[in-house]
Amino acid sequence: MKEKIRIMVVDDHFVVRMGLVGSINIEPDMTVEVEASTGQQAIANFRQHRPDIVLMDLKLPGMGGVETTGIICKEFPDASIIMLSTHDGEEDIYRSLQAGARTYLLKTAAREELIDTIRTVHAGKRCISPAIGARLAERMTHAELTLRELDVLKLIASGKSNKEIGGALQIAEVTVKLHVGHILAKLKVNDRTQAATTALQRGILHLD
């Protein structure tokens, strides 16, 4: 008899986790061997169980899905991780794949798509849906923000003035203005409000 695909489900919401477990365990060739609700737990469980497939929630408390994926894939380069998210922001998709995820799947996907994706990834293939592929292609056309620009952008989104941003980052107000100008140009927007909105839509920033 062929061995079942052993799966770890990582999600901090119990109801979501149970839904995934139920959907998977009725398949004759799959079994959920272990679950986790945090990134740290996922890493420990992966080391212990070495599952064939990991379904990883993007937004976990504390250590997020991208960081967790990066740590697992660095230690286990052959790890097969499918990132699950309610967000289709291009930056989320890009960071997930950069961290080592084999694919990125929306939680709104049909059950059949989830099951097919698990089988495809287990077979050693990458599978990116046309919609996710389009978002990823869009991401590749955009200029990347520097770490300092991201710091400034986060403070813009929280409603801070240039003076307040300067104080928080311990840089001159004129330097803040320079960073703001670069941010607006890279995001192709006209003002700070549009910058914050665009950053949230693209997954560059998230509301906590």
N, C-alpha and C positions, 0 to 999 in steps of 0.2 A: 504493500500500500504506500502511495506517495505521501511524503511528510507534509504536514500542514505548514502554511506560511505563518511564522510566529510574529506577533505584532505587539508593540507597546503603544498605548494611547496616552498622550500627555495633554491634559487640559485642566485648568483650575476650577471649572464649573462641573459639579457632580452630575447634573442632569445631561449636559452635553456629552460628558464622558460615557455615561450609561447608554445614551442613544447610539454612540459610535460602537460601543462594545456589543450592543444588541444587534446592530446592523451587520457587524463583521462575523459574529459567532454563529449566525445561521448559514454561513457559507461553508460548504463541505471541505474546502481546501484552505481554510483560515481559522486561526484562533488567537484571541487576545490573551497573551501570556502574562502581561504585567501592565500596571497603570501608574501614572504619576500626576501630581497636581502642581509641582513646582519644577523649575529648571534644575535645581540641585538634586532633587529626587530622581529626575529623569536621567541625569548623568550617572548617579549611583546605580540605578536600576539597569542602565545600559551596560555598565561594566560587569554587573553580576549575571545578567540574562543573555546579553548579546542578541537581541531580537533581530529578525530578518528585515522588518520594516518598523519605522517609527512615524506615528501621526503626531506632529508637533504643533501645538497652538502658538500662534504668533505672539499674542499678548498674555504673558504669564506674570504673576506678581513678582517683583524683585528682578531676578534674572530673566529677561525676555526670551522668546523662542529663537531669535536670531543668534543671540549670544550663546545660548545653550547648544544650538546646532553647531556653531563654530567650535566649541570646546569638544563636543563628541566627535566631530569629523576630523579634528586635528589629531585626536588620540586614536581614532578608528577611521582611517581614510575610506574604507569600503562601506561605511554606514549608509543605509538607505533611508533618508528622511524626507517625508512629505510634509511641507508646511501648510497648515490649515489656518484660514483667517476669514474674518468678516469684511476685511478691508482689501480693496483692489488697487491701492496706491502704488504707483510705479516704483517708488523708493523702497517700499516694503518688499516687493517682489525681487528687486535688484539685490537688496541686502541679504535676503534669504538665500538666493542662489549663490551669491558670493561666499556666504558662510558655509556652503556645502550641501544645501537641500537639493534633492533630485528634481523636485517640482514644487509648484505652489498651487494650492487648490482652495477655492472659496467654500465656506461652510454652507453656502446656499446651493452648491452643486447637487445634482440628483444622486441618489444612493448608487445607482448603476455606474455613474461616472467615478465615484469614490472607489468602488470595488474594482472597476477596470483599471484605475490608476494604480491601485495596490499591486495588482497582478503584473502590470506593465513595468513598474519600477522594480519589482522583485525579479523580473526577467532580465534586469540589467539595463533597461532602456530609460531614457528621459522622455517625459511626455508633458508638453506645455500646450494648454488649450489655446485656440486662436485668440480669444479675448485677452488672456494673460500674456500671450506672445506680443500682441499689439501694444499693450501697456509697457512691456519691457523694451520694445523697439522705440517707443516714445521717450523712455528714460535715457536711451543712448544718445538722443539728439540734444539733451540738455547739459548745460555746463554744471560742473559739480561745485558745491559750496565748500569752502575751507572750514576747518573746525572752528575757527574764530568767528566766521560768518554765521555758522550754525548757532553758536553761543548768542550772538547779537540777535539773530532771528527769533530764538526762543524768548528772549526778553521783549522783543517787539510784540510778539504774540500775546505776552502776558500784560501788555498795555504800558510798558515802561517808556519814558521819554529818553531822548538821546543823553541828557544829563544823568538820568538815573542809570542808564545802561553803562555809561562811562564809570560811574561810581561803583557799580556792581562788578564790573570787569577790571577795574583799576586801570583804565585807559583814558586818554584825553577825549573830550567831546568832539573835537575835530576829526579824530581817528574813527570815532563811532559813525560820524556822518559819511566818512569815506567808505566804511564797511556797508552802511545802509545803501549807498549808491551802487556798490558792487552787487549787493543782494537783489535790488530792484532790477538791475540789468540782467543778471543771470536768470532770474525767475520770469523776466519779460513782463513786468507789471509796472504800474505807474505810481503806486503809493504803498504805505506801510500796511494798510488794511488789506489791500489786495495781496500783498506779500504773505501775510499770515494765513489768509484764506487759501491761497494757492499751495502753500506749504502743507496745510492740513489735507487738502484734496489729494495731493501727490504722495502723501505718506512720509514727507520729510519730517514733519512734527506730528505729535499725537496729543490729544487732550487727555490729561490724567483723570 
